[in-house]
Amino acid sequence: MKKKYYITTYGCQLNVHESEKLAGILREMDFEETIKIEDANIIIFNTCAIRDSAEQRALGNIGALKKFKKLNKDRIIAVCGCMTQQKGIAENLYEKFPFIDIIFGTNNIHHFKEFLERRHKLSKEKQSLQRIIEYSEDFNLQGENCPIYRTSGENAWVNIMQGCNNFCTYCIVPYVRGRERSRPKDEIINEIKQILKDKRFKKITLLGQNVNSYGKDLNELKAQNKTTFASLLNEICMLEGDFKLTFLTSHPKDLTSDIIDIIAKNDKILKEIHLPIQSGSNKILKKMNRHYTAEQYISIINEIKTKIPNARLTTDIIVGFPGETEEDFNQTCELLKEIRFDGVFAFMYSKRKGTPAAEMAEQIDLIIKRKRVNQILKLTKDFKQNKNKI
């Protein structure tokens, strides 16, 4: 019988795609997936660090794995992802959960087969207490060449870049994913061509922490023939095949007119744009280090509505950011009333250790944050009900 693997994924679509890479490596090693954790020879937790709540949930579930290790001492327990890329976290995990066999960071996915082989060798030599811990701050794109076992139905994720240069004061991403690194355009195009050979894939979703800044680092090496996100979208749309194209996630400061024009003119691109605003208050946007004002954001939305009248617009909101007054919050509500998004994802701000916002004064009480997030949810629910009546 084949050995079996079980993967639990926390967090964003990029983590989902990286779990597909881990599955691809395992399947090349002749493992097969199981939906029953108790049947697995290898259990992998791919973690998220974007919010403290996600990290605490992962830690609680990792602790529950102890019983599975007791049932089978040869079972491999591995923990990876953004959480384990943070300084000191991997060491703390080993101290708290000595039954974990392998811990590795976001930069080491492509070495997973090597980690398993090393762990197997240690086990044969009866060195079970010598566990493997691997994470590197040498961020790279080597993991893009991993085998992939795609698990998202008709959709195929394609990573076009890693990292972020924005350093929003509430966000841990630049510290666990590094600075922006764009994949070469030819490599991306070739991957999509290979995907389209399999007729079951009808949708391509481009991934990156900030997809519309794609190419900026590549262009530092070029004086002409610059690569941009708009040019990448256009080239993908020229590929033969019956497919739709979309992308996640955009930053308002980089959603330029040429990108909007490409989306408007290409039928292959879904008219869906997720554009996080986070706050309608310029004071709070500045404290968040978002690099735009509410007025600039509204201008971008108006351009989208003019050029793509049928566009489906969604956004993210953070309520209760340090220093957010009732007036600041009301400005967010007024912005939402003006734009009337098709979907709003509202979150209460929570401290993320290692970010500037965690050390800011004027932290908001949880009761106030709950009240404000519920107001946002009610407001957006009213938008949907009114839209359905039209």
N, C-alpha and C positions, 0 to 999 in steps of 0.2 A: 504494500500500500504506500501511496505517496505521503510524504510528510505534509502537514497543513500549517497555514499561517492565518492569523487574525489581526486586522489593523483597525484601531480606533483613531479617528481624525478629529481634532478640535480646530476651530478657527475658520480662516478664509478659504476662498477657492484655490489660492496658491498652495495651501497646505493639502487640500484635496488632491491637487495635481501631483504634489510631491509624494503623497501616499501611493498614487498610481505608479510612480517610478520605483518605489520600494517593492510594490507588488510585481512590477516587471522584472526586477532583479531576482526576486524569489521564484518566479515562474520559470526563469531561465535556469534556476538551480533545481528545477523539477519539484517545486512545492505547488500545492493547490490551495485555494482559498476555502475557509470554512466560516459559516455564520455562527457556529457554536464555539465560544471561547474555550470551553473545557476540552474541546477536541484538538486544540492548536498545539503544535510543537514549538511555534514561535508566536509570541504576542508582542505587538508593537503599538505603543501610544505615541502618536504624532501630535505634539502639543502646540498651544498658542500662548502668546504673552501679551497680546494687545490690551487685554483688560485683566485686572487682578482677579475678578470673579471667574474668568476662564481658567486662570492658573490654579486657583483654589479648587475648582471642580476637578481639574486633571489630577491634582495631588491626592484628592480624596479617592478617586477611582484607581490611581496607581497603588495606593495602600491596600485596596481590596484584592489586588493581584497576588498577595502573599499566599492565600489559600491555594491558588492554582500551582504555585511553585512547590508548595508542600506536597501536593498530590502527585507531582512529577518533577523530581529534582533535575531531570535532563531538559525540561522545558526552558526555552530561552525567553527572557523578558527584556525587551528593548524599549528605551524612551528616547525620543528625538524631537526636533522642531525648535521653534523660536524660544520656548521656555528654557531649554537646555543650552541655548547659545549665550545666555546671559552669564556674566562673570559670577562665579561662586555657586551657581545653581546646581551644576552637575555634581560638584563635591558634596553639597548639602543633600542632594538626592541619595547619594551613596550612603551617607551617614544615617539618613532617616529610613531608607528602604534597602537594606543590605542584600535583598533577594534579586535586585536588578542586575542583569548580566552585562548589558551594553548601553551606554549613553553616548549620543553624538549630536552635534549641532547642525545648523542649517547648511553649513558648507561641506558637510561630509557624507551626504547621501550617496554619492557615487562610489564611496568606499565601503558600502554596507556589506557587500559580498566578502570583502577582505576581513571585516570585523567578525562575521559569522565563522569564517574559516579559522581565525585566530582563537575564537571562543571554543570551537570544537577541539582544537589542538590542546588548549589549556585543560579542557575537560578530560581528554584522553590521558593527559599527564597527571590527572587528579589535582590540578591547581585551581579548584573551583572558587577559591577566595580571591584569585587574581582577576578582577573584573576589568572591562574595557571602557575607558572614558576618552572620547575624542571630540574636541571642538576647536576650531581654528578661527582666528580673526583675520586670516588671509582670505578675504572674500573673493570669489571667482565665479565663473560660469561653467565649470567642468561638469556639473550635474546635468546640464542640458543634453548630454550625450547618452544618458541612461536609457535602457529599455523601458518601455511604458506599457502598462496594462490598463487600458482606458475603461473606466467604470461608470461614465456619466451618460449612458444612453446614446442618443443621436448627437450629443455635444462632445466636441474634442477641445480640451484646453491646450493652448499653445503659449508658453511663457516667452515673452519678447524682451524682458529686462528684469533685473533684480535691483533691490535697494532703493533708497530715497535720499534726496538732498535737501528736503524742505525743513526738517527739524521742527515740526510743530511741537509746541511745548508740552503737549499731553501725550505724545506718541513715542513708543519704544522702538519702532521699526528701524530707524537709521542705525540703532545700536546693535540690533540682532540680525539685520540684513545688509548692513553696510551702505556705502554710497552707490549712486546709480551706475549700473553697468548694462549697456545695451548689447543684445546679441547681434551678430552680423546679419544683415538683411537676407543675404543668400541662404544662410542656414535656416532662417525662419521660413522662407519661401519653400525650400526643399522639404522641410518637415510637413508643411501644409499639403504639398503635392503628394507626399506619401500617404497622408491621412485620407485625401480625397480618392485615392485608389480603392479604399474600402467604402463601398456605396452606402453602408449603414450610417455614416456620419453626414448629417445635414446641416450642422451648425459648427462654426469655428469661433471660439472665444479667446481673444488675446488677453494675456494676463501680465500684470506688473503692478508694483505699489503705486506707480504714477505713469500709466501707459502713454499719456500724451506728451511726456517729456522724452519719449524714445528718440534716440539718435543724437542727443546733445553731446554726449561723451565721444561718440564716433566722429562727430563733426570737428572736434578739436584737432583731429589728425588730418582733416581734409580742408583744402582751400576752396574746392568746387565740387560739383555733383553731391551736394549735401544730402544726407539721409534724414528724413523727418518722419514723424508719425503719419502725417498726411500722405507722403509719398509711399510709405509702407502700405497703408490702407488701399491706396489706388492700385498698387501692384498686385496685391492679393485679389482685389476685385477683377483683375484681368485674367485670373486663372480660370480654366475651363472647369465646369462642374456645377451641379445643382446644390448650392449651399448658401447659407446666410452667415453673415459676419457680424460679430459684436465685440465689445471690449470692456474690461474692468481694471482699475478704476481711474477716473480722471481727476485732475486737479484744476480748479477754475483758472488759475493764473496761466496755465499752459493750453487751455482750450481755445485755440486761435481760429480766426475766420477761415483759413484754408482747410482746417479740419472739418469745420461745420459745412463748408462748401462740398467737400468730398462725400460726407455723409448724405447731404441733400441730393446729390446727383447720381449716386450709385445705388441701384435697386438691391444689390446683394447685401448692403449694410442695413441691419435692423435700425429702425428709427426709434431707438431706445438709448437715452443718455442718463447715466447716473452721475450726478455732479454734486458732491458734498458741499454744503454751505457752512454747516456747523453752528453758526450763530448769525443773527441779523443785526447784531450790535458791532459797530466799528471798533469800539473800545475793547470788546472781548475778542474780536478777530485779530486785533493787534497783539493782545496778550497771548493769543494762541499761535502767533507767528505764521498767519495764514497767507500773507503777501497779497491781499486784495481787500477791497472795501465792499460793503453791501451794495453800494451804487454800481460798482464795477461788475459785481455778480449779476445784478438785475439786468445790466446792459447786455451781458453774454446771453442770458435767458431770452431776452427780447429778440436778439439776433437769431437765436435758434428757432423761436416761434415764427419769426418772419420767413426764414428760409426753409424751415421744415414744419409746416403747420400741423402735421399729424404726429409730431414727435411725442413720445412718452417720456416724461421727465420725472426722475426720482432724486431724492437727496438724503443726506444724513444730518441730524441735529444732535448736538451735545448740550444738555441743560445742566445748570448748576456748576459751571466752570468757576474757578476761584475768582471772586470779585463781581460775579454776575448779580446785578441789582434787579429789582422788579422792573425798572425802566428798560434795562438791557433785554430782559426776557420778553417784555411787551414788544420791543422792536423786532425780535425774532418772530413773534406771532403775527405782527403786521406784515412782515416779509412773506410769510407763508400764505397769508390771506391774499396778498397781491399776486403771487406767482401761481398758487393753486396747483401744487405738484400732483402727479398721478400716484405717487407713493412717497411716504416719509418714514425713515427709520430713525426713531428717537431713542437716545441713550442718556442715562444719568452719568455725569462725570464721576469717575472713580480714580483715586490716586494710582499712578503707575510708578513704582519705585524706580529711580534712575532717570526720571524725566524732570525738567525744570518746574512744571506745573505742580508736582507733588510737594515742592518746597515753598510754593507761593502762600502768601497770607490770604486772609478772607476766604477760607474754605467754607463751602456752603453746607448747611445742615441737611441731613438725609431726608427729613420730613419735607423740607422745602423742595428738594430735588424731585421727590416722588410726586408732589403736588404739580410741579411744572411739567414733568414728563407726561402725566395724565392729562393735563390741559392740551399738550401738543397732540396726543393720541386722539382726544375727543375732537379737536379742531380738524384734524385730517380725516377722521371718520365722517364728520359733517360735510367735508368737501366731496367725499365719495358718494354720500347719499344724495346730495344736491345734483351731482353729475349724472347719477342714475335716473333722476327725475326728468332730466332734459330730453 
